[in-house]
Amino acid sequence: MAADLTVNGVPSPLSAKVVGSFAYLTIRDRLPTILTKVIDTIHRTKNTFFEEYGEEGIQAEKQTISLLSKLRNEVQTDKPLLALTDDLQDTETWNQYMQRHQGLQGDQGSVSWFKSAWLYVECYMYRRIQEAVWLNPPIRDFDVFNEGKTQSFFESQQAVMALCTHLEEINKSMEQLSRSQLLDNFNTLLLVSLWGNKCDLSISAGQENSQKTSPLDSLSSLQPFILVDDSNMVWSTLISAQRPGQSGVRVDIVLDNAGFELVSDLVLADFLVSSGLAREIHFHGKSFPWFVSDVTVKDFHWTIQQTMAANHKWMSKSGFQWKSYMKEGVWSYHDHPFWTQPHEFCDMAADASDLYTRLQGADLVLFKGDLNYRKLTGDRYWDYTVSFDTALRGFGPAPLCSLRTLKANIQVGLQPGQGEKLTSQDPDWMTNGKYAVIQFHSPKSEQ
Ligand SMILES: O=P(O)(O)OC[C@H]1O[C@](O)(CO)[C@@H](O)[C@@H]1O
């Protein structure tokens, strides 16, 4: 890996300043493409804006497009990042974060797209899209990525039906399952949720990316592509956290993408509850449209609603079950501004102590997806063999597990020589989404 400077043993963050790197190609090609698609979506929605808000809707469409075109130009010409000018609840935090980074840049001057930390500038782009929409009140609540998320859900229907049918079969025989059968079912649904992370729209710059076939059929052929598999530790954490007289533990799932991935997470959550392993599931989502396909509160409820409305017995039954879990408080949905900020998670205890405290109440936290992995590890040039514990740099509110398919040049916790071997066999292994990890950390093991 192109290791860079380290400060006190901590490597520097990935950045587009490494010409030709995945970060560089993302800033040069993928972000402008995403912005162009957003502009196109807003333009195509012009008539709806007019029908709903008259001339003000048209003005809002024009002004939003102009702000987004300006943003695209800033990216393409490597302009300095600008302070946010809206009045959202996180504006101040974002602007303070920028000042902090400007301080770190030292003599190199301001923070800019191709020179600064990739994680920071990529997150910043999604926040600027939100600013552009927010500054135009008639279309404030418009989700510029909604179309793609909806399409990806409908294109995954066959896979969703197969998965809900599988869930029904498990639930029917739940009472008779032995401990080892329970474990087998747990492992299967954990894997489905893991591979569900292949379906994200940001890596494909918004191109269709759904799950067309039953994910259950391909699990064994995908097994060799799992580079680190700590699923046994996830299981033993769930089992050892069970308390006499209390039915099940609390599991938090930090969600990633809407569409098939969200369904795969809901199915896993359903199994955890119906098996009695968990008594409560807390889902964590984004407070505004993020990285193209990430789950917002609207996507979450819409997905449950659509599942209920499906013309398929077991799919619709699952949807009704999920709705009642929500109603009874067995499942709950939470968002927090920290999830749509650029911080590495080792900053959470200091910068979002309320969220850190909330996560401390969980017996297990599952972090879905690549972006969460980047934030867990700080998106830095770590050596492949550095341990996951080291890369977390003290972050550990509760036992946690990352379920991630690889879509960025960062991977830790590999065996000596494993990364080099992969590079020689498949040079794009870190970014082509073919490989995955189930990586676990327990704060207890550090005591
Ligand atoms: O949906 P996921 O798994 O978090 O993946 C999103 C990933 O796609 C990318 O946008 C590709 O650049 C990464 O920045 C990001 O980590």
The ligand as an SDF file (V2000), in Angstrom:
LIG
                    3D

 16 16  0  0  0  0  0  0  0  0999 V2000
  -22.3110    2.0790    0.7460 O   0  0  0  0  0  0  0  0  0  0  0  0
  -20.9540    1.8320    1.2800 P   0  0  0  0  0  0  0  0  0  0  0  0
  -20.6430    0.3930    1.4270 O   0  0  0  0  0  0  0  0  0  0  0  0
  -20.6810    2.6030    2.5310 O   0  0  0  0  0  0  0  0  0  0  0  0
  -19.9620    2.3140    0.1900 O   0  0  0  0  0  0  0  0  0  0  0  0
  -19.8180    3.6160   -0.1370 C   0  0  0  0  0  0  0  0  0  0  0  0
  -18.4730    3.7060   -0.7030 C   0  0  0  0  0  0  0  0  0  0  0  0
  -18.5440    4.1010   -2.0040 O   0  0  0  0  0  0  0  0  0  0  0  0
  -17.6270    5.0920   -2.2360 C   0  0  0  0  0  0  0  0  0  0  0  0
  -18.3350    6.2810   -2.3670 O   0  0  0  0  0  0  0  0  0  0  0  0
  -16.8290    4.8840   -3.3970 C   0  0  0  0  0  0  0  0  0  0  0  0
  -16.0660    6.0060   -3.5340 O   0  0  0  0  0  0  0  0  0  0  0  0
  -16.7430    5.1080   -1.0340 C   0  0  0  0  0  0  0  0  0  0  0  0
  -16.3410    6.3520   -0.8000 O   0  0  0  0  0  0  0  0  0  0  0  0
  -17.6210    4.6510    0.0200 C   0  0  0  0  0  0  0  0  0  0  0  0
  -16.8620    4.1600    1.0270 O   0  0  0  0  0  0  0  0  0  0  0  0
  1  2  2  0
  2  3  1  0
  2  4  1  0
  2  5  1  0
  5  6  1  0
  6  7  1  0
  7  8  1  0
  7 15  1  0
  8  9  1  0
  9 10  1  0
  9 11  1  0
  9 13  1  0
 11 12  1  0
 13 14  1  0
 13 15  1  0
 15 16  1  0
M  END
$$$$
